[in-house]
């Protein structure tokens, strides 16, 4: 029985989406969902639900943007609310994953791959989702993914 884990990078106008392989070793970015208004989440949630069934996802890892001093700011509060909404709508476990360094890493990866600055915005959320999910996958004890 294979399962996959979904990684999400939740931004004010976008959600970057990554999916693990069935063996839970690698994460790959699949898309960036955009919305016009920060609070209009119905379509975003519907798209996430569609991807969950398409990829047979059974757990969600949501990047949690704590501030460097560990405080929980406005962005983190909104992320927690989004996580609760996802749990209600999907019935899946939503794991909050500290993402403080992922955007920095994502940006560095894009620069190293010579992606021009004006194109970086297109990829950054999806790549941030990959880093969030990869960090989580790497933290799991080998072979204990199916707990």
N, C-alpha and C positions, 0 to 999 in steps of 0.2 A: 504494500500500500504506500504509494509515494505521496508526499505532501510537499507543498511549497510555502515559503514565507514571503510576505510582501513587505517591502520597505517604503515608507512615505516621508517625503520632505514637505512639510506644510508651510506654505508662504501666504502672504496676504492676498495675492491674486493667482497663485499657482499651487499645484500639488505635483511634485516629482514622484514618479512611481518606479520602483525596481522590484524584480521578482528573483527568488533564488532558483537554482537548478533543483531537480528532484532529490539530489543527494545532499543538498544544503551546504554546498561547499563554496559556490560562487554566486555573486549577485550581478544581475544585468539590468541596465536601465531600459524601461520599455516606453514610457511616454511622460509628457508633462500635460496635466489637465489645467486648462486656464478658465478663469471665470471673470466676469466684468466687475463684480462687486464682492468685496471681502465676505459679506454675510450671506451671499446667495450660494448655498451649498447643496441644494437639492440635486442639481445635475452632476455636480462633482461626486456626491455620494452614490448616485445611480451608476456612474461610470466605474467607480471603485468596486461596487457590487458586481458589475458585469465582469470586470477583470478577475475578481475573486472566484467567480464560478468558472470562467474560461480556464484559469490556471490551477484550479482546485487548491486554492490557498487555505491554510487552516490556522494561520497566525499572522498578525500584523505588527510590524515594528515601526513606531512613529518617532521621528526625530524630535527630541525635546530640547528646545533652545534655552537652557538655563543661562543666566549671565555668568561671567567669569568668576564673580564672587559668590556663586551658588544661589544668588537670589532668584526668585521667580518673578519675572517681569510680565508686562502686558502680553507679549508675544507667547510666552510660555503658558499663561492662563488660557489664551485662546486655543492653544494647541491641546491643552488638557480637555477643554470643552469639546474640541473636535474628536479627540480620542474617545470620550464618553459617548458622543453621538455615533461613532463608528461601532462601538461595542453594542449599543442598543440596536442599530440597524442590521448588523451582520451576525451578531451572536458570537463573534470570534474574540479571542483574547487579544488585547492591544497592549503591547509592551512599549513603555516609554524609554527611549534610548538617548542618552546624553549626546547631543550633536554639536557641542561647542566648537569643535575643531573641523567639522566636516566641510563647511563652506570654504574655509581656508584651503583645505586639502583639495577640494573640487576645483577651486580657482587655479591652484598650482598645477594640477593635472592638465587643465585646459591650456595653460601657458606652455607647459612642457611639450604639449602636442601641437603647439603653434596654431592654436585656434585664435583667430583674430578677435580683438576685444569686442567688436560690434556683434560677433556671432556667439560670444560666450554666454550671453544672457539666455539664449535659446537652449543651451545644454546644462546650465549650472544646476537647475533644480533636479533634473533627472540624475545627474552625476552625484549630487549631494545625497539623493535617495540611495544610490548604489553604495556610497561610503557608509551611510547609516546601517544599511542591511549587512554589508560586508563586515563591519565592526561587530555587529551582533552575531553573525555566523561564526566569526573567528573566536568569539568569546565562549561559544558553546563547547562543552567537553566533547571530544570525538565520539560519535556514535550515540550520543545522548539526546539527539535532536528530537526523537520521537517520545519525549517523556509524557 
